[in-house]
Amino acid sequence: MAEARTRFEQGMRVRCTAHFAGVPKDTLGTVGMVATGKGPSIYCDPGKNLVFVNWDNGQQKGVFRGELERVQ
């Protein structure tokens, strides 16, 4: 059976599982909100594939949801 997709929410702690757009692997961050045409959202794109994250290293970027894992 396929693993269910994680439902990301604002304030959730996450870890980057791949080197993506200058965010080193295993960097920790917090899911945040970004302004969109339909109002604030945690997703950077209409297809809801990119989750906006405030990284602990000071960067703020959207990362593909498949390259994030929830941190307990």
Buried (B, 14 or more C-beta within 10 A) or exposed (E): EEEEEBEBEEEBEBBBBEEBEEBEEEBEBBBBBBEBEEEEBBBBBEEEEBBBBBBEEEBEBBBBBEBBEEEE
